Amino acid sequence: MTPWFDLFAFPPDIASSVVLLICALVWGTRSRRKTRPYLLALQAALVALTLSQVGLHFWQNGATVFTILSGVLKTSFGQLVLFWAIAWVIIRTSFAIRGRNENANIFTRNRK
């Protein structure tokens, strides 16, 4: 692999990808349309990284609080950027799908 793929830890493992997909979909569908998607993506990426590391360390034998904490703190900045970019794409896509039907009832509003 090229050094760029190693820097961003690409491709992410399956468990982290599933957790990221679920977190990004939850953040994208439960938020308002006017919110900033890059901040939502950062929140989803941080939660997904933390949950995936905790889950992976619980799955391994001998998981203690210190090994879980060290696993969470060992995640690289490149992996956080990769997760942020993937979550941003998912959230923007969910905003675009939800935004198509927002103006469907434009003529039924109560106007004075």
RADA-V915873 format. One record per backbone hydrogen bond with DSSP energy under -1.0 kcal/mol. CO is the residue of the C=O (numbers start at 1). NH is the residue of the N-H. Records with the same first field share a line. If there is no record, write none. Layout:
CO=NH, NH
This chain:
2=6
3=7
4=8
5=10
13=17
14=18
15=19
16=20
17=21
18=22
19=23
20=24
21=25
22=26
23=27
24=28
25=29
26=30
36=40
37=41
38=42
39=43
40=44
41=45
42=46
43=47
44=48
45=49
46=50
47=51
48=52
49=53
50=54
51=55
52=56
53=57
54=58
55=59
56=60
64=68
65=69
66=70
67=71
68=72
69=73
70=74
76=80
77=81
78=82
79=83
80=84
81=85
82=86
83=87
84=88
85=89
86=90
87=91
88=92
89=93
90=94
91=95
92=96
93=97
94=98
95=99
